[in-house]
Amino acid sequence: METSLYEKLGGKEAIGKVVEEFYKRITADESVNHFFRDTDMAKQLRHQTAFISYALGGAPYTGKSMAAAHTGLNLQPEHFDSIVNHLQASLAHFGVTEDDIRQITEKVGSLKGDILYK
């Protein structure tokens, strides 16, 4: 049986650390941090950890769909690309292999249509 990316990365606790690093980078980036000005970041960290855990083969996800979660934000390709770059850098920060980062980026990229221009 093949090990999921969720298991390879170390499960929910390890993914939570990546998510914390990810949001540190995002909130320091003026090109995207305005999307999170009025966000309860503790809730956002929990939510994003749950979503990424699900996307990588972990526990079930019960949150909003990607389209619903991003409605009204009018995210553009440059925003999406910046967020993906922060995710890649956060994964690399914790020693995730380039191959695993590529796989994760592909999964995130498959959601682009549900996120942009909403």
N, C-alpha and C positions, 0 to 999 in steps of 0.2 A: 504494500500500500504506500502510495506517495505521500510525503509530508507536505501539508499545506504551508503556504507562506505565513499564515498566522502562527503555526507551530514553529517554523524556522526562525521567525523573528523573536520568539520567546513568549507568545501569548499576550493577553490583555495588559499585563503590567508593563511589558516592554513597549507595546504599541502606545500605551499611555504616555510613556516618556518621550517617544518620537513625536506624538501629538503636542506635548508641551513645548518641545523645541520648535516645532512647526509654527505654532502660534506666537512664540517669541519672535521669530523671524517675520511673520506676517504683520504683527502689530508694530514692528520697527520700520516697515516698508510703507512709505507715504503713498505709493501708487495703489495700494490695496487696503491699507488699515482703516480707511474711512468706512468700509463695509461693516466693520465690527465696532464702531464707536458706541452704539447703544446696545451692545450684546452682553448678556450675562456670560462672561468668559468661563466661569466654573461650569456652568451648564453646557456651554459650547464644547469645552474640552471633553466632558463626559459623552456628549452626543457624538462628537467626531471619533473618539476612541471606539465607541460602539459601532459606528459605521465602518471604519477602517477594519476593525476586527471582523465584521461580517464580510466585507469585500475580499478579505484575504483568507477566507475559509473558516472563520471562527463562529461565534454564537450568532443566532438569528438577529435580524435588525427589525425594529418595530417603529422607527421614525418615519417622517415624511418622505415622499419620493423626492428625487433630486430636482425634478421640475418644480414641484410645490415649494421646496425649501429655498429655491433661488428666484421665485417669482417676485417681480418688483425691483430686483437689484440691477437689471440690465447689464449684466457682466459682459464684457467684450473679450475678444481673443487675447489681448495683451494682459488682461486681468487673470484669465485662466492660465496663461503661460507663466505668469509671475508666481501664482499659487503652486503650480506644478514644480517650478524650479525650487521653491522653498521646501516642498515635500521631498524632492530628490536630495537637497542639501541636508535636510534633517535626517533622512535615512542614512546618508553617507556618514554623517556625524556619529552615528551609533554603529558604524562598521558593517552596514548591510552591503552585500556584494553588488557589483554593477549589474550582474545578470538579474538578481532579485529586484533591484531598483527598476530595471527595464520592464520587468513583468508587472510591477506595481504601477508604473507609469502608463503602461498599455491599458490596464484596468481603469485607471482614472481617465485616460483619454477616451475610452469608450463611452463615458458619461457626458462628454462635451456638448452634445446636442440637447441634453436635458438641462444644461446649466446656462449656456450662452443666450443672450438677447431676451431674457424672460422679464 
